[in-house]
Amino acid sequence: MNPLGDLFTHVIYALYLLAAVFVPVILCYAFVRIWLRYVRADFRNHNKGILLELKLPKDITKSPAAMELVFTALYQTAATSFLETFWLGKVRPIFSFELVSIEGKVKFFIWTRASFKNIVESQIYAQYPNVEIYEVPDYTDLIEHNQDDMIMWGTYFKKKVEGFFPIKTYIDYGMDEVVKEEYQIDPMTSVLEYLGSLGKDEYAWIQILIQAHKSEGINEGNIFHKRRPDWKKAARETIQTFREEASEKANPDSRGFQQLTRGQQETITAMERNLSKFPFECMIRAFYIAKKDGFNSTLGITGLIGSFRQYSSAHMNNLGLGWFTDHDDFGKDMVLLFGWFPPFRKAMRHRRDRMEQRMLQAYRDRGAFESQYVEHNLIFKRTTLPFIMTTEELATVYHLPGNVATTPTFDRIMAKKAEAPSNLPI
C-alpha cells in the first residue's frame, strides 16, 4: 500500500465531487460580473455625457457655501429596480467637476449626462446668476498618447485615513463668515495658481468625479461583494471613543469633555458637522502633460502634488497620492539595476505606456465607479478605489472663487448681465 498515493486519490475524488457545486457557482459569479459590465457599458453608450464650461463673472461675492448647495441638489440616489440594474444596466448618475489648465489658461468644466444638463444649469444659475454656461467639445481630444512627442504623468488623490475623518474645509478657513475679501483665505487659490503657472505646450487636468453614496444591495448589483461599512456609524463610534478616553483621564470633579485635547475637540466638531452633510462616493484624478521640450517635473509634478496640501489637517485627514502612472520606488530600483538590459528597459517602458493609456481612457470616459476603472498596486497598496466626501468637502476643493483668486490667466467675464427694463415698448 502507498498511503501518500491513497491520500492523493481521495483528495482528487473529493475535488471531483465538490466541483459539481463550486464550478457552477464560479461560472455564475463570472457571468454576472461580465454581464453587468456589458449592460452598464451599453447604458453609458445610450446616455452620452456632455461637457459644460463655466465662464465666471468678474465679481463673485458668495462663499463656497453656495457651491455646497449645488452639490446638495446633485445628491441623486436614483433608486433602481432589479430589472433596471441587471437588464438595462442603470446606475446612479455620475458628475465630474473639472479644473483645467490649457497652456496656463485656467478653465472650469462640469461633465454630466445630457439628461441632467438642465438640472446642473439651473442649480448653478440659482447660486451664481451671472455665470455663463456653454456646451463645449471635450478638451481631452487635444491630446493623444504619443511617447515620442508627449510626456504624461497621471495620479489619483485619495484620503489617507478612513473616509469619516474630514479634510480641512472652507469652514475651517473661516470662509463661512462675513469677512472683507482682502482678509479671506481661499484654499483653492493654491490649485488655481498652479494651473495658471503652466506655460506653452503644458497641460494640467484635475477631475473630481462624484456619485451619491448609499447602501448598495441586490437592486444596485451588489450580490457577491461585501458591503462597505457604514461611515456614519464608524464616525459616531470614533467620537464616542474620544469621549470615553477623556472621561477615564478626567478628575472626579471635572467633566470628561474638558479633558479632550484641542485637536480632539476640533476633530469631534468637524466630524459632527460632517455627519449632517450629504455623502458622495468620490474619485480625484489628475494629469500633467507636456511636450518633451517643455516638460518640467519640478513645476508640473511636484507643483500638482503640493497644490492639494492645504486641504490637510494634522489631526484629521489629508488628500495624498494614490495610484499613479509612474514606476513606484521598487520599479525605479529595478530600472537602475537592470536598465542596461535593453529588453528589460523596453518592457518597463511598455508597462508605463499601458498605465498611461488606461488612465487617459478612464479620464475621457469619466469612468470611476465600475470595476474596469479600478487600479491596484499590491506592493505599496495604492489603489483607485473611491472614498467618501461630503458636500462641505467637495465645495472646498471645487467652487467658483471670488476676487481673492488673482491668477492672471484666469479669464473672467468683464461685463455684468442684467434684466431688461420691464417698460420697454413691444
N, C-alpha and C positions, 0 to 999 in steps of 0.2 A: 504493500500500500504506500501511496505517496500523499501524506497529509496536506502538503502545500498544494499539490495538484488538485486534491479534492476540494480544498477551500476555494481555489480559483474557479473550479467548476460551479460550486454553489453560488459564488458571487455573480458569475456571468448569468446563471439561471435566474437569480433574484432580480438582476437588472433587466433581464428579458421580460419577466413578469411585470415589473414596475413600469416598463416602457409603455405598456398599454394605457397607463394612467398619465404619466408625465409627458409623453410626446404630444398627445392631443392638446394638453394644457399649454405647452411651449408654443406649438403651432398656432393655437388660438390667440395667445399673447402677441406673437409676431404679426399675425393677420390684423388684429385690431389696431396695433400701432401703425402699421403701413397704411391701413385703410383710413384712419383718422388723418394721417399726414396727407394722403391723397385728396380727401374731400375738403380739408381745410385749405389746401393749395388751390383747389377749384373754386372755393368760396372767395378766396382772395382775388383770383383772376376775374371773378364776376362782380367784385366790389372794389373797383380800382380806386387808388388813392390819388389825391390832388395835393399840390404844394401851394400854399398861400404865403405871400411876402407881406410883411407889415412895414409900412412906411410911417415912421414916427414923427410927430409934430415937434416943433422947437421947444415948447413948454409942456412938461408933464409934471403936474403937481401932486399926483397921487402916490401913496406909498405902495409897497409890494402887497399890502392887504387887498388892493383892487385885483391884482392878478390871482390872489388866493381865491377870490370869489369866482373867477373864471374856471380855475381848476375844480372847485367845488361843483360847479354846474356840469362839468365834464365827467363827473363820477357816474358813469353809465354802466350798471351791472348787467343790463340786457339779459334777463332771465331766458334760458333756453330749455326746450323740452328734449326728451331723449332722441326723438327722430330728427329734430333740428340739428343736434350735435353730431349724430352718427350717420345721418343721411345727407344733410345739407352742409355739414362742416361749419356751422355757425359758431363764432367765437365773440367774446366781448370786444367792443371797439377799442382800437389802439390809436393813440395820438402821439405825434412826435413834435417836440418843441426844439428848434434848432438855432444855434448861434454859429454864424459862418463868416470867415474872412476870405475874400477873393482878392488876392494881391493887396491886402491891407484894408480893403473896403468892407466894413462890418455890416452884416445884414441879419435880420430876424425872419425866421420862417416857422410856419406850422404846417405839418403834414397830417391829413385826415382822410377818411373815406369820403367819397363825393357826397354820399347821403347825409353826412354830418356837416357839410360846408355851412349851411345856414345857421346851424346851432353855434358853431365856432365863431362865425362872423357876428352874430347877434350878441354873444357874450362879450366879445372884445369891444364892440361898439358901445355896449351898455356901460362898460367901465372906462373906456378911452374913446370918447366920441370923436376926437379929432384925428384918430389914426386912420390911415388909408390902407385898404387890403386889396391885393391883386392876386389873381391866379397866374402862376408863372411856370415856365418849364423847369425841370429838375436840374439844379446846378451840378449834380454829380455827373451828368453827361459830359461835362467839360474835361473829365479826367478818365483816362484809360490806363489800365495796369501795364506798364512797359518798363521793365527793369533797365533797359538800355538808355532810357531818357529821363525817367522819373524815379525819385526815391520816396518811399512811402513808409510811414510808421503809424501804426494804429494801436489803440489801447482801450480798455474798459475801466471806468471808475466804479468803485463799489464801496459800500460801508465796511469799515474794518471790524466793527463789533456787531452784535446781534441787532436786528432791524429796529427793535423798540427803543434803542438809545438814539435820540435825535442828534442831528448835526447842529452847528451854531447857525441860528436863523436870523432873519431880519429883525425880529423882536429882541433878540439878544444884543443886536447892534443899536437898539433904540429907534428903529425906523418906524415903529408904530406910534411914536409920539410926535407932537407938533413941534418941529424944530426948524429954525431957519436953514435953508438949503445949504448955505456955506458951512454949516456945522454938522451936516449929515454925513454918515459913513455908510456907503453902499457897498456891500461885499462883492457885488457883481462887477464893479468897475475894474477889478484886477483881471477878470476874464476879458472884458472889453478892451482894456489897454493892451493885453497880449495880442488879441486878434488884430487890433489896429497897428501894431508894431511890425507886422509882416510886410515884406517888400515884393518886388516884381517876381513873378513865377513861384510865389509861395502861397499855399492854401492851408487853411485850418478849418476843420468841420467838427462841431460838437452837437451831438444828437441825444436828446433826453426823451426816451420812449416810456410811455405810461399806459397802464391798463388798470381799471378799477379792481381793487383787491377784494376777494370774497372767498368764503369757504367753498371748496370745489368738491362735488360729489359725482355720482354716475351721470347725471344730466349734463355736467360740464366735461365729460370724457375721462374723469379720474376714477378708473376701475382698479388698476394694478399698482398705482403709485401711492405711497404713504402720504397722508395729508400733512400739510405744513402745520407746525404748532401755532396755536392762537397767540398772535403777537401781543394783543391787549392783555391777555391773561398773564403772559410772561412779564410784561411791564408792571402790572399790579403786584405780582409776586416779588419782583425786584425792589419795588418801593417798600413793600412790607418788610422785606429782609433788612433794608437800610434802617427802618424804624425799630425793628426788633433788636438789632445790634446796638443801636443808640440807647435803647431802654436798658439793656443789660449793663451798659457802661455808666448809666446815669446814677446820680446820687439819689437817695430816697426822697429828699426834699425838693428835687428838681424834676422838671418834665423831660421825658426822653428826647423830644424833638430838639430841645436846646443843646443836646449833646452831639447833634449832627454837625459834621464839618461844613464849612461854607460851600465846598464843592458838592457835597452830598445834597445840601439844600437846593442848590441851583439845578442839580440833576433831577431831583424829585419834582421841582417846579416845572422844568421843561418837559419831563415825561408826562406829568399830569395834564399839561396843556396839549401835548401831542395826542393824548388819548381822546381828546374831544374833537379831533380833526378827522377828515375822511382819508383813508389809506389807499395808496396805489402801489401796484407792482411796478417797479422802475428798473430801467437799464440805461446807463450813460455810456455812450460810445463816442470816441474822438479820433480824429486823423490829423496828422501833419504831413503834408505832401509838398514836394518842391522839385523843380528841375535840378539836375545834377550840379549845375554850376551855381545855383542859388541855395542849395541845401545848407542849413545852419543848425546843427544838432543842439547847440547850446541855447539858442533863442527858440528854435522850433519845438524840440522835445522837452528840454528842461523847463522852458517857459510855460509849456502846456501843462505839465505836471504841477508846477508851482502856482499856476493861476487858480487852483482849486484848494489851496491850503487854508485860505481864510475861512472856509466852512468848518474847520477842525476845532475841536474843543478837547482840552487835555483830560477832562473828567467825563466826557460824554462820547462823542463819536467823531469820525472824520471820513472824508472821501479819499481813498487811496487807490493805487493801481491794482487792477485785477489781471486778467489775461491780456497779453499784448503780442504783437506780431513779430517782435524781435526775438533773437535767441535768448534764453534765460542764462543765468550765470554758469550752469553746468554746460550748456551748449557752447557758450563762448570759450570755456576752458578747453573743450574738445577741439574747437577750431584752432586754438593756439597750439595744442599738442599735435594735431594731425592735419592742420591746414596745408602742410607741404604735400599731402597726398591728393592729387587732382580729383579722383573720383569722390573722395570724402567731401572735399570743398564744394564740388558740384552738387552733391546730394544735400548738403546743408543749405545751399542757396535755393535749391528746388523746394526744400521744406518751407523756407521762409516765403517763397513765392506763393505756395499753396495757402499759407495762413493769410497773406495779404489779399489774395483773390477771394477767399471765403469771407473775410471781414468786409471787403469792399462790396461784395454782392449782398451781404446781410444789411449793410448800411443803405444800399439802394432799395432793397426790398422793404426797409423799415421793419425788419424781422427781429423779434426779440424773445417771444414767449413760447415759440414752438421748439421742439427738440432739435430740429436740424440747425438751429442757430446757436446752440449751446456749445461752448468750447471748454476743454478741461486741460489743465497741466497737472498731471498726477504727482509729479515730483515735488513741486512747490505749492500744490493745492490751490493754484489760481484758477478761477472759473468765471464764466459769464452768466451764472445763474442770477435771475432778478432778485431785488431786495425791496423792502418796504420803505416808502417815503410818503409822508403826509402832505396835505395841501400847503401847509405852512413851509415845509422844507422845500417843496417844489417851487413855490413863489419866491423863495430866497435865491435859488440858482437860475431862475428864469422869470424875469419881469421886465417891464418897459421902464427904463431908467429916466430920471429927471435930468436937470442940467448939472447935477453933481458929476455925471459922466461926461467928460470933456474930450473924449477921444477925437482927434482932428479928422480922422477918416470915417467917422460915424455920421452918415448922412441923415439929416432931418428935413422935414417939410417946413419951409420958411413961412409960407402963407398960412393963415388960420381960416378954417372953414366957419361959415355962419349961415343960419337960416335966412331965406329971402324974406323981405318985409311982407306982411300979410295984406297990405293995402295997394299992392301993385295992380295996375289995370290989366284986365284979361285981354 
